[in-house]
Amino acid sequence: MVAFRSSSAKAPQTHWRRLTSMGVELAAAMIGFTLVGLWIDRRYATEPWGVAIGAILGLVGGMYNFLRQALRATQSSPVPRPASEDSEQPR
């Protein structure tokens, strides 16, 4: 028999996965662009400029994507409201 989970139990797990994937995507962009720069350096003998430019492009592109996703994640997550002073019981 298959047990079904409610959508509310699944929401924190997907939020966690989205936040984890942000760091992985940043690292992948940096590594990918650096490897492309390394290939350009070896192919055209332009050391160290290909790796340097590739790493910079990977960092800029990865950070742009990271910040864009972080802002979207904070806007879509519910913000806990602090208890107001009016709701306190009189002594």
Backbone as CSV, one residue per row, in Angstrom:
resi,resn,N_x,N_y,N_z,CA_x,CA_y,CA_z,C_x,C_y,C_z
1,MET,0.842,-1.165,0.000,0.000,0.000,0.000,0.900,1.246,0.000
2,VAL,0.545,2.229,-0.767,1.323,3.453,-0.896,0.717,4.520,0.000
3,ALA,1.562,5.138,0.808,1.091,6.217,1.679,1.311,7.541,0.967
4,PHE,0.320,8.379,0.962,0.414,9.684,0.326,0.695,10.746,1.370
5,ARG,1.562,11.658,1.018,1.877,12.773,1.913,1.062,13.980,1.504
6,SER,0.761,14.790,2.486,0.053,16.025,2.160,1.031,17.023,1.554
7,SER,0.507,17.993,0.837,1.376,18.982,0.192,2.076,19.875,1.213
8,SER,1.493,20.047,2.398,2.134,20.884,3.412,3.378,20.219,3.980
9,ALA,3.405,18.883,4.036,4.593,18.186,4.520,5.702,18.221,3.482
10,LYS,5.350,18.378,2.239,6.327,18.385,1.162,6.958,19.760,0.959
11,ALA,6.295,20.818,1.363,6.765,22.181,1.113,8.119,22.484,1.741
12,PRO,8.388,22.157,3.022,9.710,22.469,3.579,10.831,21.718,2.874
13,GLN,10.557,20.490,2.424,11.584,19.718,1.749,11.940,20.347,0.402
14,THR,10.968,20.805,-0.359,11.270,21.427,-1.637,11.973,22.767,-1.438
15,HIS,11.626,23.499,-0.383,12.307,24.760,-0.082,13.769,24.492,0.243
16,TRP,14.027,23.452,1.016,15.393,23.067,1.371,16.174,22.682,0.130
17,ARG,15.555,21.929,-0.764,16.231,21.521,-1.997,16.555,22.726,-2.872
18,ARG,15.643,23.674,-2.948,15.888,24.870,-3.760,17.073,25.655,-3.215
19,LEU,17.150,25.802,-1.900,18.262,26.542,-1.304,19.585,25.802,-1.479
20,THR,19.566,24.488,-1.396,20.779,23.711,-1.597,21.254,23.805,-3.040
21,SER,20.327,23.773,-3.971,20.713,23.808,-5.377,21.336,25.150,-5.766
22,MET,21.025,26.199,-5.028,21.613,27.507,-5.337,23.135,27.470,-5.205
23,GLY,23.639,26.867,-4.146,25.084,26.767,-3.957,25.744,25.860,-4.982
24,VAL,25.048,24.782,-5.324,25.584,23.865,-6.324,25.671,24.559,-7.684
25,GLU,24.657,25.351,-8.023,24.665,26.064,-9.301,25.774,27.117,-9.355
26,LEU,26.038,27.776,-8.235,27.135,28.745,-8.183,28.470,28.050,-8.429
27,ALA,28.683,26.925,-7.756,29.937,26.182,-7.936,30.053,25.645,-9.360
28,ALA,28.951,25.166,-9.915,28.987,24.630,-11.277,29.312,25.715,-12.293
29,ALA,28.776,26.905,-12.109,29.083,28.007,-13.033,30.559,28.372,-12.961
30,MET,31.088,28.443,-11.749,32.511,28.781,-11.604,33.402,27.708,-12.221
31,ILE,33.112,26.450,-11.938,33.937,25.359,-12.460,33.810,25.274,-13.975
32,GLY,32.589,25.388,-14.478,32.373,25.283,-15.915,33.089,26.365,-16.694
33,PHE,32.956,27.605,-16.284,33.611,28.697,-16.997,35.131,28.639,-16.849
34,THR,35.616,28.182,-15.702,37.058,28.046,-15.524,37.616,26.960,-16.442
35,LEU,36.876,25.866,-16.592,37.322,24.804,-17.496,37.306,25.263,-18.955
36,VAL,36.316,26.055,-19.322,36.298,26.616,-20.684,37.505,27.535,-20.871
37,GLY,37.828,28.330,-19.862,39.009,29.189,-19.931,40.289,28.396,-20.028
38,LEU,40.361,27.267,-19.324,41.527,26.400,-19.409,41.665,25.819,-20.817
39,TRP,40.554,25.410,-21.401,40.577,24.892,-22.764,41.056,25.967,-23.743
40,ILE,40.571,27.198,-23.574,40.996,28.297,-24.447,42.494,28.554,-24.283
41,ASP,42.983,28.516,-23.028,44.422,28.708,-22.787,45.257,27.649,-23.494
42,ARG,44.849,26.409,-23.408,45.623,25.326,-24.032,45.513,25.356,-25.555
43,ARG,44.359,25.721,-26.048,44.147,25.718,-27.504,44.888,26.869,-28.190
44,TYR,44.828,28.049,-27.580,45.388,29.245,-28.227,46.630,29.793,-27.529
45,ALA,47.152,29.089,-26.541,48.365,29.479,-25.804,48.252,30.912,-25.262
46,THR,47.178,31.166,-24.534,46.935,32.503,-23.975,47.032,32.510,-22.452
47,GLU,47.818,31.569,-21.898,47.903,31.469,-20.434,48.292,32.780,-19.812
48,PRO,47.807,33.166,-18.730,46.742,32.686,-17.849,45.412,33.390,-18.095
49,TRP,45.282,34.081,-19.206,44.123,34.946,-19.412,42.812,34.184,-19.579
50,GLY,42.829,33.051,-20.204,41.600,32.286,-20.399,41.001,31.817,-19.087
51,VAL,41.863,31.280,-18.217,41.390,30.816,-16.912,40.906,31.996,-16.070
52,ALA,41.650,33.084,-16.090,41.267,34.256,-15.288,39.929,34.823,-15.744
53,ILE,39.774,35.001,-17.046,38.516,35.557,-17.554,37.377,34.568,-17.350
54,GLY,37.652,33.268,-17.546,36.623,32.252,-17.310,36.166,32.227,-15.861
55,ALA,37.108,32.318,-14.926,36.742,32.320,-13.505,35.943,33.565,-13.142
56,ILE,36.324,34.707,-13.693,35.590,35.946,-13.412,34.177,35.875,-13.983
57,LEU,34.060,35.388,-15.221,32.723,35.257,-15.819,31.863,34.259,-15.046
58,GLY,32.465,33.154,-14.604,31.730,32.179,-13.804,31.274,32.749,-12.481
59,LEU,32.138,33.536,-11.840,31.774,34.154,-10.564,30.655,35.168,-10.742
60,VAL,30.786,36.025,-11.742,29.760,37.058,-11.964,28.426,36.418,-12.340
61,GLY,28.455,35.488,-13.294,27.211,34.833,-13.708,26.600,33.998,-12.599
62,GLY,27.441,33.270,-11.867,26.943,32.452,-10.767,26.369,33.283,-9.636
63,MET,27.030,34.396,-9.304,26.519,35.268,-8.239,25.221,35.951,-8.655
64,TYR,25.124,36.333,-9.922,23.882,36.931,-10.411,22.730,35.947,-10.246
65,ASN,22.944,34.709,-10.669,21.907,33.688,-10.550,21.612,33.381,-9.083
66,PHE,22.652,33.316,-8.249,22.477,33.042,-6.824,21.638,34.124,-6.152
67,LEU,21.971,35.390,-6.399,21.234,36.490,-5.775,19.795,36.567,-6.290
68,ARG,19.597,36.308,-7.574,18.254,36.322,-8.147,17.385,35.246,-7.493
69,GLN,17.929,34.051,-7.324,17.171,32.971,-6.699,16.976,33.213,-5.202
70,ALA,17.973,33.803,-4.541,17.840,34.086,-3.111,16.743,35.118,-2.864
71,LEU,16.672,36.141,-3.698,15.608,37.134,-3.543,14.245,36.519,-3.799
72,ARG,14.152,35.660,-4.793,12.881,34.996,-5.083,12.481,34.080,-3.924
73,ALA,13.453,33.386,-3.316,13.161,32.481,-2.207,12.689,33.247,-0.974
74,THR,13.288,34.413,-0.709,12.869,35.170,0.466,11.507,35.831,0.255
75,GLN,11.183,36.168,-0.975,9.881,36.771,-1.239,8.758,35.739,-1.180
76,SER,9.053,34.484,-1.530,8.011,33.467,-1.558,7.854,32.749,-0.232
77,SER,8.817,32.875,0.686,8.703,32.182,1.971,7.880,33.018,2.937
78,PRO,7.067,32.341,3.747,6.279,33.088,4.729,7.164,33.639,5.833
79,VAL,6.917,34.862,6.218,7.698,35.520,7.253,6.931,35.429,8.564
80,PRO,7.555,34.852,9.603,6.853,34.786,10.889,6.693,36.179,11.485
81,ARG,5.501,36.472,11.936,5.235,37.784,12.523,5.468,37.718,14.018
82,PRO,6.192,38.679,14.580,6.399,38.684,16.036,5.106,39.034,16.747
83,ALA,5.004,38.558,17.971,3.813,38.858,18.766,3.784,40.345,19.090
84,SER,2.637,40.949,18.896,2.529,42.380,19.183,2.260,42.590,20.666
85,GLU,2.496,43.792,21.112,2.294,44.122,22.519,0.820,44.149,22.869
86,ASP,-0.044,44.389,21.893,-1.485,44.437,22.156,-2.051,43.060,22.503
87,SER,-1.428,41.994,22.052,-1.975,40.663,22.282,-1.589,40.106,23.636
88,GLU,-0.752,40.798,24.395,-0.362,40.308,25.711,-1.521,40.441,26.689
89,GLN,-1.556,39.514,27.608,-2.592,39.522,28.637,-2.263,40.576,29.701
90,PRO,-3.233,41.332,30.187,-2.943,42.283,31.288,-2.619,41.529,32.565
91,ARG,-1.753,42.093,33.368,-1.350,41.438,34.623,-2.255,41.764,35.733
